[in-house]
Amino acid sequence: MFLDGAALAPFAWLDQLIWNHTSQPLVLLPWGIFDLLIGPAYEVGFVVAYGRTLGKMACGVRIFDLGGKSVSLKQAVLRHIVPILFVPYFAFLQIQNILGGHLANRALGDFSTFLNLFVVWMGWILLETITMLTNKKRRAIHDFIASTVVIRESGRTTLLWWLVALLVLGFIVPRLMKEGNIVVGT
């Protein structure tokens, strides 16, 4: 999860740059939709095309269906269904706020809304982790939903180091850029 987040870090940096330097709805509306879709598209696209994401490639694992075949598009979507279900909500929230001129917190609303969504997301990750650690095949909830399993294969050490470098930069680069969009007190 962290390595896949690192693979998408350049989009997060671009997101911060765009939100800090424009308030134009004609820029923010398409960017907001694109930004909401890039994560699910990355996850589903890589799993369908390669049976794994860049993070899974670096860790030397591949996703298969329970019969040992490649993952179908339907299974790839089902593996990522919970984040996908959040996309329409975030899109509605952003569109409504951008058109209303409420751009703080990436047009996701006040900080308490932002924080509540973060808590819900962390709860989902905790449930996924507990499920994964309490069954023999280490299948997470999304594996049960999609009838998939993750199998260890050979990893790509070079890719791992590139993603680790991006992960480290993911902590540094945003702090070098001025953050003017996140508003904690409202």
VMD Tcl script that draws the C-alpha trace (Angstrom):
set ca {
  {0.00 0.00 0.00}
  {2.81 2.43 0.89}
  {4.78 1.58 -2.26}
  {1.72 2.04 -4.46}
  {1.12 5.36 -2.73}
  {4.74 6.25 -3.53}
  {4.19 5.34 -7.19}
  {1.37 7.90 -7.27}
  {3.30 10.55 -5.29}
  {4.03 12.74 -8.34}
  {0.26 13.11 -8.83}
  {-0.08 14.18 -5.17}
  {2.63 16.81 -5.69}
  {0.89 18.07 -8.81}
  {-2.39 18.11 -6.88}
  {-0.86 20.27 -4.17}
  {0.65 22.60 -6.75}
  {-2.63 23.03 -8.64}
  {-4.80 23.57 -5.55}
  {-2.33 26.10 -4.13}
  {-2.02 28.16 -7.29}
  {-5.43 28.44 -8.87}
  {-9.04 28.99 -7.93}
  {-10.36 28.65 -11.49}
  {-13.29 26.18 -11.68}
  {-12.37 25.38 -15.31}
  {-9.03 24.04 -14.03}
  {-10.14 22.58 -10.70}
  {-13.23 20.68 -11.92}
  {-11.45 18.49 -14.51}
  {-8.38 18.16 -12.31}
  {-10.50 17.11 -9.32}
  {-12.25 14.39 -11.35}
  {-8.96 13.18 -12.85}
  {-7.33 13.13 -9.42}
  {-10.21 11.11 -7.95}
  {-9.99 8.55 -10.76}
  {-6.20 8.10 -11.01}
  {-5.93 5.84 -7.92}
  {-8.69 3.40 -8.87}
  {-7.57 3.45 -12.54}
  {-3.98 2.67 -11.50}
  {-5.06 -0.13 -9.18}
  {-7.57 -1.76 -11.56}
  {-5.53 -1.16 -14.72}
  {-2.29 -2.64 -13.42}
  {-4.04 -5.64 -11.86}
  {-5.85 -6.44 -15.11}
  {-2.80 -5.84 -17.33}
  {-0.03 -7.33 -15.17}
  {-1.74 -9.14 -12.29}
  {-0.15 -6.68 -9.87}
  {0.54 -3.04 -9.19}
  {4.02 -1.51 -9.15}
  {4.13 -1.91 -5.37}
  {3.26 -5.59 -5.64}
  {5.83 -6.02 -8.44}
  {8.50 -4.54 -6.19}
  {7.49 -6.85 -3.35}
  {7.46 -9.90 -5.60}
  {3.79 -10.81 -5.38}
  {1.08 -11.37 -7.99}
  {-2.71 -11.57 -7.77}
  {-4.58 -14.59 -9.13}
  {-8.16 -15.74 -8.99}
  {-8.79 -18.72 -6.72}
  {-8.48 -21.07 -9.72}
  {-4.94 -19.86 -10.47}
  {-5.98 -17.87 -13.55}
  {-5.35 -14.20 -14.30}
  {-7.59 -11.68 -12.59}
  {-10.53 -10.49 -14.69}
  {-11.62 -6.86 -14.99}
  {-14.62 -7.64 -12.76}
  {-12.35 -9.13 -10.09}
  {-9.94 -6.18 -10.31}
  {-12.84 -3.76 -9.81}
  {-14.23 -5.83 -6.92}
  {-10.79 -5.88 -5.22}
  {-10.89 -2.09 -5.18}
  {-14.66 -1.64 -4.72}
  {-14.61 0.23 -1.40}
  {-12.34 3.05 -2.66}
  {-14.29 3.09 -5.94}
  {-17.53 3.58 -3.99}
  {-16.04 6.69 -2.37}
  {-15.35 8.34 -5.76}
  {-18.92 9.53 -6.51}
  {-19.25 10.98 -3.01}
  {-15.92 12.86 -3.30}
  {-16.78 14.00 -6.84}
  {-20.18 15.36 -5.73}
  {-18.58 17.09 -2.75}
  {-15.79 18.65 -4.83}
  {-18.06 19.76 -7.67}
  {-20.54 21.31 -5.24}
  {-17.79 23.11 -3.29}
  {-15.83 24.27 -6.36}
  {-18.94 25.73 -7.97}
  {-19.86 27.34 -4.64}
  {-16.38 28.87 -4.28}
  {-15.49 26.79 -1.19}
  {-12.01 25.62 -2.19}
  {-10.39 24.95 1.20}
  {-9.21 21.40 1.91}
  {-9.18 20.50 -1.79}
  {-12.90 21.45 -1.93}
  {-13.74 18.50 0.31}
  {-15.40 20.62 2.97}
  {-14.37 21.73 6.42}
  {-11.54 20.01 8.24}
  {-13.90 17.94 10.43}
  {-15.38 16.34 7.28}
  {-11.84 15.70 6.03}
  {-10.92 14.16 9.40}
  {-14.07 11.99 9.58}
  {-13.38 10.58 6.12}
  {-9.80 9.84 7.17}
  {-11.04 7.96 10.26}
  {-13.46 5.89 8.12}
  {-10.63 5.08 5.70}
  {-8.27 4.05 8.53}
  {-11.05 1.83 9.95}
  {-11.33 0.06 6.57}
  {-7.55 -0.46 6.44}
  {-7.59 -1.83 9.99}
  {-10.37 -4.30 9.12}
  {-8.44 -5.36 6.00}
  {-5.28 -5.91 8.06}
  {-7.03 -7.87 10.80}
  {-8.71 -10.09 8.20}
  {-5.42 -10.66 6.40}
  {-3.60 -11.61 9.62}
  {-6.27 -14.03 10.80}
  {-6.58 -16.50 7.93}
  {-4.22 -19.12 6.51}
  {-3.84 -17.69 3.02}
  {-3.48 -14.11 4.30}
  {-6.44 -12.96 2.22}
  {-7.79 -9.50 3.00}
  {-11.48 -8.57 2.79}
  {-11.05 -7.34 -0.79}
  {-9.61 -10.78 -1.73}
  {-12.72 -12.48 -0.33}
  {-14.98 -10.01 -2.19}
  {-13.19 -10.62 -5.51}
  {-12.33 -14.32 -5.05}
  {-8.61 -13.61 -5.41}
  {-5.42 -14.58 -3.67}
  {-1.95 -13.00 -3.60}
  {0.97 -15.35 -4.36}
  {4.66 -14.65 -3.77}
  {6.86 -14.60 -6.89}
  {10.19 -12.99 -7.68}
  {10.54 -9.30 -6.93}
  {12.23 -6.47 -8.80}
  {14.88 -5.00 -6.55}
  {15.52 -1.98 -8.77}
  {11.82 -1.11 -8.82}
  {11.70 -1.50 -5.03}
  {14.49 1.05 -4.58}
  {12.81 3.52 -6.96}
  {9.55 3.24 -5.05}
  {11.31 3.58 -1.69}
  {13.01 6.72 -3.02}
  {9.61 8.08 -4.11}
  {8.20 7.17 -0.69}
  {10.93 9.18 1.04}
  {10.44 12.06 -1.39}
  {6.74 11.84 -0.62}
  {7.54 13.08 2.87}
  {10.00 15.76 1.73}
  {8.57 17.36 -1.43}
  {5.19 18.47 0.04}
  {7.03 20.24 2.85}
  {9.14 22.14 0.34}
  {6.01 23.41 -1.37}
  {3.91 26.05 0.34}
  {0.61 24.53 1.49}
  {-2.11 27.12 1.20}
  {-5.22 25.01 0.73}
  {-5.59 22.91 3.87}
  {-7.50 24.84 6.54}
  {-7.58 23.15 9.94}
  {-9.58 25.64 11.95}
  {-12.83 25.77 9.95}
}
mol new
graphics top color blue
foreach p $ca { graphics top sphere $p radius 0.5 }
foreach p [lrange $ca 0 end-1] q [lrange $ca 1 end] { graphics top cylinder $p $q radius 0.2 }
display resetview
